[in-house]
Amino acid sequence: MYQAIEKAADRLESILSLEIDTLRGKTSEPLAELTTRKNHCLLELSRLSRALAGQNERDGRIEDRLRLLQKALQENQRILGLHVKASHEIGGVIAATIAAADSDGTYTTAVVRRG
């Protein structure tokens, strides 16, 4: 069972690393494809964990391997969060720029204060 989990974790970590590099602009992989591959790996690990739950004996190697995988997932989550935050900020700048370009200044706060 350990070997199956190790292989699945290795595949997932490889995808996570590629996704992080893509988000950082180091590579240009399609994010949708990476997400699909990541979801398949997570499904595989989920199935393996159900099989593992039926076993009476605990394997410390599996727990150690899953801890390493958890760190990789946390880093991926952090980078994804930064990417989403940056996307929101860029969207806000674009929306403000469009609003400013469409405005003729009639309803600005400066006009309201003047009376």
C-alpha positions as protocol buffer text, in pm:
chain_id: "A"
residue {
  index: 1
  type: MET
  ca { x: 0 y: 0 z: 0 }
}
residue {
  index: 2
  type: TYR
  ca { x: 287 y: 236 z: 77 }
}
residue {
  index: 3
  type: GLN
  ca { x: 423 y: 215 z: -277 }
}
residue {
  index: 4
  type: ALA
  ca { x: 85 y: 304 z: -430 }
}
residue {
  index: 5
  type: ILE
  ca { x: 48 y: 605 z: -201 }
}
residue {
  index: 6
  type: GLU
  ca { x: 406 y: 713 z: -263 }
}
residue {
  index: 7
  type: LYS
  ca { x: 359 y: 701 z: -642 }
}
residue {
  index: 8
  type: ALA
  ca { x: 30 y: 892 z: -624 }
}
residue {
  index: 9
  type: ALA
  ca { x: 183 y: 1152 z: -391 }
}
residue {
  index: 10
  type: ASP
  ca { x: 485 y: 1190 z: -621 }
}
residue {
  index: 11
  type: ARG
  ca { x: 258 y: 1248 z: -921 }
}
residue {
  index: 12
  type: LEU
  ca { x: 52 y: 1503 z: -731 }
}
residue {
  index: 13
  type: GLU
  ca { x: 359 y: 1688 z: -604 }
}
residue {
  index: 14
  type: SER
  ca { x: 493 y: 1703 z: -958 }
}
residue {
  index: 15
  type: ILE
  ca { x: 168 y: 1859 z: -1080 }
}
residue {
  index: 16
  type: LEU
  ca { x: 161 y: 2102 z: -787 }
}
residue {
  index: 17
  type: SER
  ca { x: 516 y: 2211 z: -863 }
}
residue {
  index: 18
  type: LEU
  ca { x: 431 y: 2264 z: -1229 }
}
residue {
  index: 19
  type: GLU
  ca { x: 120 y: 2462 z: -1135 }
}
residue {
  index: 20
  type: ILE
  ca { x: 321 y: 2683 z: -899 }
}
residue {
  index: 21
  type: ASP
  ca { x: 582 y: 2745 z: -1168 }
}
residue {
  index: 22
  type: THR
  ca { x: 306 y: 2832 z: -1415 }
}
residue {
  index: 23
  type: LEU
  ca { x: 144 y: 3076 z: -1173 }
}
residue {
  index: 24
  type: ARG
  ca { x: 483 y: 3237 z: -1111 }
}
residue {
  index: 25
  type: GLY
  ca { x: 535 y: 3273 z: -1486 }
}
residue {
  index: 26
  type: LYS
  ca { x: 827 y: 3029 z: -1507 }
}
residue {
  index: 27
  type: THR
  ca { x: 640 y: 2791 z: -1741 }
}
residue {
  index: 28
  type: SER
  ca { x: 334 y: 2822 z: -1961 }
}
residue {
  index: 29
  type: GLU
  ca { x: 127 y: 2512 z: -1898 }
}
residue {
  index: 30
  type: PRO
  ca { x: -253 y: 2533 z: -1943 }
}
residue {
  index: 31
  type: LEU
  ca { x: -392 y: 2581 z: -1592 }
}
residue {
  index: 32
  type: ALA
  ca { x: -718 y: 2402 z: -1679 }
}
residue {
  index: 33
  type: GLU
  ca { x: -522 y: 2092 z: -1777 }
}
residue {
  index: 34
  type: LEU
  ca { x: -317 y: 2106 z: -1458 }
}
residue {
  index: 35
  type: THR
  ca { x: -636 y: 2138 z: -1253 }
}
residue {
  index: 36
  type: THR
  ca { x: -782 y: 1831 z: -1423 }
}
residue {
  index: 37
  type: ARG
  ca { x: -466 y: 1631 z: -1361 }
}
residue {
  index: 38
  type: LYS
  ca { x: -455 y: 1750 z: -999 }
}
residue {
  index: 39
  type: ASN
  ca { x: -817 y: 1645 z: -945 }
}
residue {
  index: 40
  type: HIS
  ca { x: -744 y: 1297 z: -1085 }
}
residue {
  index: 41
  type: CYS
  ca { x: -452 y: 1257 z: -846 }
}
residue {
  index: 42
  type: LEU
  ca { x: -662 y: 1373 z: -552 }
}
residue {
  index: 43
  type: LEU
  ca { x: -933 y: 1123 z: -648 }
}
residue {
  index: 44
  type: GLU
  ca { x: -674 y: 847 z: -664 }
}
residue {
  index: 45
  type: LEU
  ca { x: -540 y: 940 z: -319 }
}
residue {
  index: 46
  type: SER
  ca { x: -894 y: 953 z: -183 }
}
residue {
  index: 47
  type: ARG
  ca { x: -958 y: 599 z: -307 }
}
residue {
  index: 48
  type: LEU
  ca { x: -630 y: 478 z: -162 }
}
residue {
  index: 49
  type: SER
  ca { x: -714 y: 636 z: 173 }
}
residue {
  index: 50
  type: ARG
  ca { x: -1045 y: 449 z: 184 }
}
residue {
  index: 51
  type: ALA
  ca { x: -859 y: 125 z: 121 }
}
residue {
  index: 52
  type: LEU
  ca { x: -608 y: 222 z: 387 }
}
residue {
  index: 53
  type: ALA
  ca { x: -883 y: 292 z: 640 }
}
residue {
  index: 54
  type: GLY
  ca { x: -983 y: -74 z: 624 }
}
residue {
  index: 55
  type: GLN
  ca { x: -641 y: -189 z: 741 }
}
residue {
  index: 56
  type: ASN
  ca { x: -578 y: -251 z: 1108 }
}
residue {
  index: 57
  type: GLU
  ca { x: -206 y: -171 z: 1109 }
}
residue {
  index: 58
  type: ARG
  ca { x: -72 y: 182 z: 1068 }
}
residue {
  index: 59
  type: ASP
  ca { x: 235 y: 242 z: 856 }
}
residue {
  index: 60
  type: GLY
  ca { x: 451 y: 529 z: 979 }
}
residue {
  index: 61
  type: ARG
  ca { x: 603 y: 567 z: 633 }
}
residue {
  index: 62
  type: ILE
  ca { x: 261 y: 651 z: 491 }
}
residue {
  index: 63
  type: GLU
  ca { x: 198 y: 910 z: 760 }
}
residue {
  index: 64
  type: ASP
  ca { x: 538 y: 1069 z: 696 }
}
residue {
  index: 65
  type: ARG
  ca { x: 478 y: 1072 z: 320 }
}
residue {
  index: 66
  type: LEU
  ca { x: 136 y: 1230 z: 363 }
}
residue {
  index: 67
  type: ARG
  ca { x: 284 y: 1501 z: 586 }
}
residue {
  index: 68
  type: LEU
  ca { x: 525 y: 1594 z: 307 }
}
residue {
  index: 69
  type: LEU
  ca { x: 236 y: 1599 z: 61 }
}
residue {
  index: 70
  type: GLN
  ca { x: 40 y: 1821 z: 298 }
}
residue {
  index: 71
  type: LYS
  ca { x: 323 y: 2077 z: 297 }
}
residue {
  index: 72
  type: ALA
  ca { x: 324 y: 2078 z: -83 }
}
residue {
  index: 73
  type: LEU
  ca { x: -53 y: 2126 z: -87 }
}
residue {
  index: 74
  type: GLN
  ca { x: -28 y: 2414 z: 161 }
}
residue {
  index: 75
  type: GLU
  ca { x: 233 y: 2589 z: -55 }
}
residue {
  index: 76
  type: ASN
  ca { x: 14 y: 2537 z: -361 }
}
residue {
  index: 77
  type: GLN
  ca { x: -284 y: 2682 z: -174 }
}
residue {
  index: 78
  type: ARG
  ca { x: -78 y: 2984 z: -69 }
}
residue {
  index: 79
  type: ILE
  ca { x: 37 y: 3054 z: -425 }
}
residue {
  index: 80
  type: LEU
  ca { x: -315 y: 3005 z: -561 }
}
residue {
  index: 81
  type: GLY
  ca { x: -445 y: 3249 z: -301 }
}
residue {
  index: 82
  type: LEU
  ca { x: -191 y: 3511 z: -409 }
}
residue {
  index: 83
  type: HIS
  ca { x: -289 y: 3456 z: -771 }
}
residue {
  index: 84
  type: VAL
  ca { x: -658 y: 3499 z: -694 }
}
residue {
  index: 85
  type: LYS
  ca { x: -591 y: 3812 z: -487 }
}
residue {
  index: 86
  type: ALA
  ca { x: -384 y: 3962 z: -768 }
}
residue {
  index: 87
  type: SER
  ca { x: -657 y: 3879 z: -1020 }
}
residue {
  index: 88
  type: HIS
  ca { x: -915 y: 4059 z: -803 }
}
residue {
  index: 89
  type: GLU
  ca { x: -691 y: 4362 z: -771 }
}
residue {
  index: 90
  type: ILE
  ca { x: -631 y: 4376 z: -1145 }
}
residue {
  index: 91
  type: GLY
  ca { x: -1003 y: 4341 z: -1205 }
}
residue {
  index: 92
  type: GLY
  ca { x: -1067 y: 4632 z: -969 }
}
residue {
  index: 93
  type: VAL
  ca { x: -815 y: 4851 z: -1150 }
}
residue {
  index: 94
  type: ILE
  ca { x: -970 y: 4765 z: -1486 }
}
residue {
  index: 95
  type: ALA
  ca { x: -1322 y: 4837 z: -1357 }
}
residue {
  index: 96
  type: ALA
  ca { x: -1213 y: 5171 z: -1210 }
}
residue {
  index: 97
  type: THR
  ca { x: -1038 y: 5265 z: -1534 }
}
residue {
  index: 98
  type: ILE
  ca { x: -1347 y: 5182 z: -1740 }
}
residue {
  index: 99
  type: ALA
  ca { x: -1571 y: 5376 z: -1501 }
}
residue {
  index: 100
  type: ALA
  ca { x: -1340 y: 5678 z: -1516 }
}
residue {
  index: 101
  type: ALA
  ca { x: -1324 y: 5666 z: -1895 }
}
residue {
  index: 102
  type: ASP
  ca { x: -1705 y: 5646 z: -1921 }
}
residue {
  index: 103
  type: SER
  ca { x: -1766 y: 5929 z: -1677 }
}
residue {
  index: 104
  type: ASP
  ca { x: -1800 y: 6288 z: -1795 }
}
residue {
  index: 105
  type: GLY
  ca { x: -1746 y: 6420 z: -1442 }
}
residue {
  index: 106
  type: THR
  ca { x: -2109 y: 6524 z: -1395 }
}
residue {
  index: 107
  type: TYR
  ca { x: -2169 y: 6317 z: -1085 }
}
residue {
  index: 108
  type: THR
  ca { x: -1833 y: 6329 z: -913 }
}
residue {
  index: 109
  type: THR
  ca { x: -1807 y: 6416 z: -545 }
}
residue {
  index: 110
  type: ALA
  ca { x: -1644 y: 6751 z: -631 }
}
residue {
  index: 111
  type: VAL
  ca { x: -1957 y: 6863 z: -817 }
}
residue {
  index: 112
  type: VAL
  ca { x: -2183 y: 6749 z: -535 }
}
residue {
  index: 113
  type: ARG
  ca { x: -1983 y: 6951 z: -279 }
}
residue {
  index: 114
  type: ARG
  ca { x: -2008 y: 7268 z: -488 }
}
residue {
  index: 115
  type: GLY
  ca { x: -2380 y: 7253 z: -479 }
}
